[in-house]
Amino acid sequence: MFEKGYITRRDIVVIVLLLAVSFAFFAAWALGHSRSGRQIRIEQRGVLLGIYDLDKDQVIPVRDADGNVINQVTVAGGQAHMTEANCHDQLCVKQGRISKVGQSIVCLPNRVVITVISGEKNALDSVVK
């Protein structure tokens, strides 16, 4: 099986070690890259209400023009979710938690959109052709 001029056992060991080290570095990079600097962007009727860090646990009220709370967004454990809404269908509350860049929660009756964005300064938000 291991004839002269072919791959030896030592070559196989070196290849396996290189693959293991490469995978370990990639996994560490991917975990650190996907978790750091994420934020949520909250808009109401197309107007930006604010950008909040997903790393900081907080409760964010969304108010209407009269100052009444119409939605409540809770950020906890690196995830965001709509915990309260004054609309009758409660679909935005049922959408669950979001934490990955690009995920959104939408409350159509109140026209509120929450989107997870990358907080990195050089990150692309979108590509336009």
C-alpha positions as CSV (number, residue, x, y, z in Angstrom):
1,M,0.0,0.0,0.0
2,F,2.8,2.5,0.9
3,E,5.2,2.0,-1.9
4,K,8.2,4.1,-2.7
5,G,7.2,7.4,-4.3
6,Y,3.7,7.4,-2.9
7,I,2.3,9.0,0.3
8,T,3.9,7.8,3.5
9,R,2.3,7.5,7.0
10,R,4.3,10.6,8.0
11,D,2.7,12.5,5.1
12,I,-0.8,11.5,6.2
13,V,0.0,12.6,9.8
14,V,1.2,16.0,8.6
15,I,-1.9,16.5,6.4
16,V,-4.3,15.6,9.2
17,L,-2.5,17.9,11.6
18,L,-2.6,20.8,9.1
19,L,-6.3,20.2,8.5
20,A,-7.1,20.1,12.2
21,V,-5.1,23.3,12.9
22,S,-6.8,25.1,9.9
23,F,-10.2,24.0,11.1
24,A,-9.6,25.2,14.6
25,F,-8.5,28.7,13.4
26,F,-11.5,28.9,11.1
27,A,-13.9,27.9,13.9
28,A,-12.4,30.4,16.3
29,W,-12.6,33.2,13.6
30,A,-16.2,32.3,12.7
31,L,-17.5,32.3,16.3
32,G,-15.8,35.5,17.1
33,H,-16.8,37.2,13.9
34,S,-20.5,36.3,14.1
35,R,-21.0,37.3,17.7
36,S,-19.1,40.6,18.0
37,G,-20.5,44.0,17.2
38,R,-24.0,43.0,16.3
39,Q,-26.7,45.6,16.8
40,I,-30.5,46.0,16.1
41,R,-31.9,48.8,14.1
42,I,-35.5,49.9,15.0
43,E,-37.6,51.8,12.5
44,Q,-41.1,53.0,12.6
45,R,-42.9,54.1,9.4
46,G,-39.5,54.2,7.7
47,V,-38.0,56.6,10.3
48,L,-35.0,55.3,12.2
49,L,-35.8,55.3,16.0
50,G,-32.4,54.0,17.1
51,I,-29.6,51.5,16.9
52,Y,-28.9,49.4,20.0
53,D,-26.2,46.9,20.9
54,L,-27.2,43.2,21.2
55,D,-24.5,42.8,23.8
56,K,-26.3,45.0,26.3
57,D,-29.5,43.7,28.0
58,Q,-32.2,46.3,27.8
59,V,-35.9,47.0,27.2
60,I,-36.7,49.4,24.5
61,P,-40.2,51.0,24.3
62,V,-41.5,52.0,20.9
63,R,-44.0,54.9,21.1
64,D,-46.6,56.4,18.8
65,A,-46.9,60.1,18.0
66,D,-48.9,60.6,21.3
67,G,-46.2,59.0,23.4
68,N,-48.1,55.8,24.1
69,V,-46.1,52.6,24.1
70,I,-47.2,50.5,21.1
71,N,-44.4,47.9,21.0
72,Q,-41.7,46.8,23.5
73,V,-38.4,45.2,22.3
74,T,-36.4,43.2,24.8
75,V,-32.7,42.6,24.3
76,A,-31.2,39.8,26.4
77,G,-28.5,37.3,26.0
78,G,-27.4,38.6,22.6
79,Q,-30.9,38.2,21.2
80,A,-33.8,40.6,20.5
81,H,-37.5,39.9,20.5
82,M,-40.8,41.8,20.6
83,T,-42.2,41.2,24.1
84,E,-45.3,43.4,23.8
85,A,-47.5,44.9,21.1
86,N,-50.8,46.6,21.1
87,C,-52.0,45.0,17.8
88,H,-54.6,42.3,17.9
89,D,-52.9,39.6,16.0
90,Q,-49.6,39.6,18.0
91,L,-47.7,38.1,15.1
92,C,-44.6,40.2,15.8
93,V,-44.5,38.8,19.4
94,K,-44.8,35.2,18.0
95,Q,-41.9,35.7,15.5
96,G,-39.5,34.7,18.3
97,R,-35.9,35.9,18.9
98,I,-33.5,37.2,16.4
99,S,-29.7,37.4,16.7
100,K,-28.1,36.8,13.2
101,V,-27.2,39.7,10.9
102,G,-30.1,40.2,8.4
103,Q,-32.9,38.7,10.5
104,S,-35.9,40.9,11.1
105,I,-39.1,41.2,13.2
106,V,-42.0,43.2,11.6
107,C,-45.1,44.6,13.2
108,L,-47.3,45.5,10.2
109,P,-50.2,47.2,12.1
110,N,-47.7,49.6,13.9
111,R,-45.2,49.7,11.0
112,V,-42.3,48.8,13.2
113,V,-39.3,46.9,11.8
114,I,-36.4,45.5,13.9
115,T,-33.4,44.3,12.0
116,V,-30.1,42.8,13.2
117,I,-27.2,44.6,11.6
118,S,-23.4,44.3,11.9
119,G,-21.9,47.0,14.0
120,E,-18.6,46.9,12.2
121,K,-17.7,50.1,10.6
122,N,-16.5,48.6,7.3
123,A,-19.2,45.9,7.1
124,L,-21.5,46.0,4.0
125,D,-25.1,46.5,4.9
126,S,-26.3,45.8,1.3
127,V,-25.1,45.6,-2.2
128,V,-26.9,47.6,-5.0
129,K,-26.4,46.9,-8.7
